[in-house]
Amino acid sequence: MSSRSARRALLAALAPLALAACGDLPQPFRGRPGQVARQLRRPPGYRLAIPPSPQAMLTDADAASLATAMAEALVAQEIPAVAGPALPLDWQLVVGVEREGAVVTPRFAVTSGDGVALGMLVGRPVPAREWADGNAQLFARIAGEAAPRLADLLSRIEAQARTGDERAAGSGAPVMRLLPVRGAPGDGNRSLTAKMKDSLAALGFQVQDQAAGADFAVSGEVTMAPAGRGMQRVEIVWTVSRRDGQDLGRVAQLNEVPAGTLNGLWGDVAFVVAEEAAGGVRDVVFNAGGIGARPAAAPPPASAPAAPPAGSARPRR
């Protein structure tokens, strides 16, 4: 196998599996009097369209029903949302799902009128059969659970656009300490650390090197081992912890590649690895209540993780 083919295989196969679920309502004016409060007091400068999404893995009728439920729940949170196709200047909320064994996990992606990704949230897992059957009660429950978090996310995005400071909307983005990656050959440690910083920031984290002021921390370690027949086993484990010392979970990525493939520049491999791993880290933090709210002192009740599909990396505890 050529170096280019091996690199393509690694890009396709290094994928994480993580855990996935609640936050406070935004408090736009708390502790922010004066000019900032006046800026935030104006009505939202956008309309959020929620079109029926083929990514939701539903029938057309059920996808439209889910879009309607999401719009109604967001309107109840004072978000100007409508179900249906987007107009040229609308922001959009695209609902998709990711299937893992017997469950599906809803994902809510917010984009601008230009199609630029503004943020994403992950919902609570739902039994795949229940999701496929679809009913108004299920969709109302999903929308009701997601709407407060989405309102908080949208408030932070809007505050950033108006004031340059998303913390003006309330609790602000979760602060994540990123430690340097260890154990990678070639330029892997440097490349993975840099790309992970960019990927976490793109998902709404405030990323920093120091421990002071951080709510969460993530560290990455790469292990290389001979796998026989001229191959190497590559395992990358990202450990997520909280400031109270709670180990929240691990996101593992693994694959076998021809020996020496990663001894030099990681290039696009680092980009794809970090992009996929950052989504897993986000899911772990989301489970801990860290998206849209500061973490509580005590960990939330544990929930049973979904059974991973065959061949996928498994989260470690």
C-alpha positions in Angstrom: 0.0 0.0 0.0 1.4 3.4 -1.0 1.9 6.2 1.6 -0.9 8.2 0.0 -3.3 5.2 0.1 -2.4 4.5 3.7 -3.0 8.1 4.6 -6.5 8.0 3.0 -7.3 4.8 4.9 -6.3 6.4 8.2 -8.4 9.5 7.4 -11.4 7.2 6.9 -10.9 4.9 9.8 -9.8 7.1 12.8 -13.2 7.9 14.2 -14.2 8.3 17.9 -17.1 7.2 19.9 -18.2 9.2 22.9 -21.0 9.7 25.3 -23.9 12.1 24.8 -27.4 15.6 27.4 -29.0 20.2 30.1 -28.4 23.8 30.9 -29.7 27.0 32.4 -31.7 29.6 30.5 -29.6 32.5 29.2 -29.4 35.6 31.4 -28.6 38.4 29.0 -28.5 41.3 31.4 -27.1 39.8 34.5 -24.1 41.8 35.7 -23.9 43.6 32.3 -25.5 47.0 32.8 -25.1 50.1 30.6 -24.2 50.0 26.9 -23.9 46.2 26.6 -27.3 45.7 28.1 -28.8 48.2 25.7 -27.1 46.3 22.8 -28.5 43.0 23.9 -32.0 44.4 24.7 -32.7 44.8 21.0 -34.8 42.0 19.4 -32.7 39.2 17.8 -31.3 40.3 14.5 -32.0 37.0 12.8 -34.8 34.6 12.0 -34.2 30.9 12.5 -35.6 28.6 9.8 -36.0 24.9 10.6 -36.6 23.0 7.3 -37.6 19.3 7.3 -34.2 17.5 7.2 -33.4 14.4 5.2 -30.5 13.9 7.7 -33.1 13.2 10.4 -33.7 9.7 8.9 -37.5 10.2 9.1 -40.3 10.1 6.6 -41.1 13.5 5.0 -44.2 13.8 7.2 -42.3 13.0 10.4 -39.4 15.3 9.5 -41.9 18.2 9.0 -43.6 17.3 12.3 -40.2 17.4 14.1 -39.4 20.8 12.5 -42.7 22.2 13.7 -42.1 20.9 17.2 -38.7 22.4 17.3 -40.0 25.8 16.1 -42.8 25.8 18.7 -40.4 25.0 21.5 -37.9 27.7 20.4 -40.6 30.3 20.1 -41.5 29.5 23.7 -37.9 30.4 24.5 -38.4 33.7 22.7 -36.4 32.6 19.7 -37.8 33.9 16.3 -38.1 30.4 14.8 -40.2 29.1 12.0 -40.7 25.6 10.5 -40.1 25.5 6.8 -37.6 26.4 4.1 -35.1 29.2 4.8 -35.2 32.6 3.2 -32.0 34.0 1.8 -31.0 35.8 5.1 -32.3 33.2 7.6 -30.1 31.3 10.0 -31.0 27.6 9.8 -31.3 24.8 12.3 -30.6 21.4 10.7 -31.6 18.4 12.6 -29.6 15.2 11.9 -29.1 11.9 13.8 -26.2 9.5 14.3 -27.0 5.9 14.7 -25.0 3.8 17.2 -26.3 0.3 17.6 -29.9 0.3 18.9 -30.1 4.0 19.5 -29.9 7.2 17.5 -28.5 10.5 18.8 -30.1 13.8 17.5 -27.7 16.5 16.5 -28.7 20.2 16.1 -26.5 22.3 13.8 -26.9 26.1 13.5 -25.7 27.8 10.3 -25.8 31.4 9.0 -27.5 32.6 5.9 -24.2 32.0 4.1 -24.0 28.4 5.3 -21.3 29.1 7.9 -21.4 26.8 10.9 -22.3 28.8 14.0 -22.6 26.0 16.6 -23.9 22.5 17.3 -25.6 20.7 20.2 -26.1 17.0 20.8 -29.4 15.6 22.1 -30.3 12.7 24.3 -30.1 9.2 22.7 -33.4 7.7 21.6 -34.2 4.1 20.8 -33.8 3.7 17.1 -37.1 1.9 16.7 -39.0 4.6 18.7 -37.3 7.3 16.5 -38.2 5.5 13.3 -41.9 5.1 14.3 -42.1 8.8 15.1 -44.9 10.5 16.9 -45.9 14.0 18.0 -45.3 13.2 21.7 -41.7 12.0 21.0 -40.9 15.0 18.9 -42.4 17.4 21.5 -40.2 15.8 24.2 -37.0 16.0 22.1 -37.8 19.7 21.2 -38.5 20.6 24.8 -35.3 19.1 26.0 -33.2 20.8 23.3 -34.8 24.2 23.1 -33.3 25.8 26.3 -29.8 24.8 25.3 -30.3 26.0 21.8 -31.7 29.3 23.1 -28.5 29.6 25.2 -26.3 28.8 22.3 -28.1 31.3 20.0 -27.9 34.0 22.7 -24.1 33.6 22.9 -23.8 33.6 19.1 -25.9 36.8 19.0 -24.0 38.4 21.8 -20.7 37.7 20.1 -22.0 39.3 16.9 -23.3 42.4 18.7 -20.7 43.1 21.4 -17.7 41.0 20.5 -18.1 39.1 23.8 -20.2 36.0 24.0 -20.0 36.1 27.8 -22.4 39.1 27.6 -25.2 36.5 27.2 -24.6 34.9 30.5 -22.4 32.0 31.5 -20.4 32.1 28.3 -18.5 29.3 26.5 -17.1 26.4 28.6 -13.4 27.0 29.2 -11.3 24.0 28.2 -7.6 23.6 29.1 -5.9 21.7 26.3 -2.7 19.9 27.3 0.0 19.1 24.7 -0.4 15.8 23.0 2.1 13.2 23.9 3.6 10.1 22.3 3.1 10.7 18.6 5.9 10.2 16.1 7.0 12.8 13.6 5.4 16.2 14.1 2.2 14.5 15.5 2.3 16.0 19.0 2.6 19.6 17.7 0.1 19.1 14.8 -2.5 17.3 16.8 -2.4 19.9 19.6 -2.7 22.8 17.2 -5.6 21.2 15.2 -7.4 20.1 18.3 -7.3 23.7 19.6 -8.9 24.9 16.4 -11.5 22.2 16.3 -12.6 22.7 20.0 -12.8 26.5 19.4 -15.0 25.9 16.3 -17.4 23.9 18.5 -17.8 26.8 21.0 -15.1 26.1 23.6 -12.8 28.8 25.0 -9.5 27.0 24.7 -6.5 27.9 26.8 -3.1 26.4 27.9 -3.3 27.2 31.6 -5.3 25.6 34.4 -6.5 28.8 36.0 -10.2 29.5 35.2 -10.7 26.3 33.2 -13.9 24.3 33.7 -12.6 21.2 31.9 -9.4 19.7 30.6 -8.5 17.4 27.8 -5.2 15.5 27.2 -4.3 13.3 24.3 -1.9 10.4 24.2 -0.7 8.5 21.1 0.5 4.9 21.3 2.2 3.2 18.4 2.8 -0.6 18.5 3.8 -3.2 15.9 0.9 -5.1 14.4 2.7 -7.6 12.3 3.0 -7.9 8.5 4.7 -4.5 8.3 1.8 -2.7 10.0 1.6 -0.4 13.0 -1.3 -0.1 15.4 -2.1 3.6 16.2 -4.2 4.4 19.2 -5.1 7.9 20.3 -6.9 8.4 23.6 -8.3 11.8 24.7 -9.1 12.0 28.4 -11.6 14.6 29.5 -11.7 15.7 33.2 -13.4 18.4 35.2 -12.0 21.0 37.6 -13.3 19.1 40.6 -11.1 16.1 39.6 -13.9 14.1 38.1 -12.8 11.9 35.2 -15.6 12.4 32.7 -14.6 9.9 30.0 -12.3 9.0 27.2 -12.6 9.2 23.4 -10.5 6.6 21.7 -9.4 6.4 18.1 -7.5 3.4 16.6 -6.4 1.9 13.4 -3.6 -0.1 11.7 -1.4 1.6 9.2 1.8 0.6 7.3 4.8 1.0 9.5 6.4 4.4 9.3 3.4 6.2 7.6 3.2 8.8 10.4 7.0 9.2 11.1 7.0 12.6 9.3 4.4 15.2 8.8 0.9 14.4 9.9 -0.7 17.0 7.7 -4.4 16.3 6.9 -4.3 13.3 9.2 -4.0 15.6 12.2 -6.8 17.8 10.9 -9.3 14.9 10.5 -8.3 13.2 13.7 -8.7 16.4 15.7 -12.0 17.3 14.0 -13.5 13.9 14.8 -12.1 13.7 18.3 -13.3 17.2 19.2 -16.9 16.1 18.5 -16.4 13.2 20.9 -15.0 15.6 23.6 -17.9 17.9 23.1 -20.3 15.0 23.7 -18.5 14.0 26.9 -18.7 17.6 28.2 -22.4 17.8 27.1 -23.2 14.7 29.1 -21.6 16.4 32.1 -23.9 19.5 31.7 -21.1 21.7 30.5 -22.6 23.0 27.3 -24.7 26.0 28.2 -24.0 25.8 31.9 -21.1 25.7 34.3 -20.5 22.2 35.7 -22.1 21.3 39.0 -20.0 20.2 41.9 -21.5 16.7 41.8 -21.5 14.5 38.7 -24.8 13.8 37.0 -26.4 10.4 37.2 -24.7 7.9 34.9 -26.6 6.8 31.8 -26.0 3.6 29.9 -23.9 4.3 26.8 -25.0 3.1 23.4 -23.6 -0.1 22.0 -20.9 0.9 19.5 -21.1 -0.3 15.9 -18.7 -3.1 14.9 -15.2 -1.9 14.2 -15.6 1.5 16.0 -13.4 2.8 18.7 -14.8 2.3 22.2 -15.0 4.9 24.9 -13.0 4.0 28.0 -13.8 4.7 31.5 
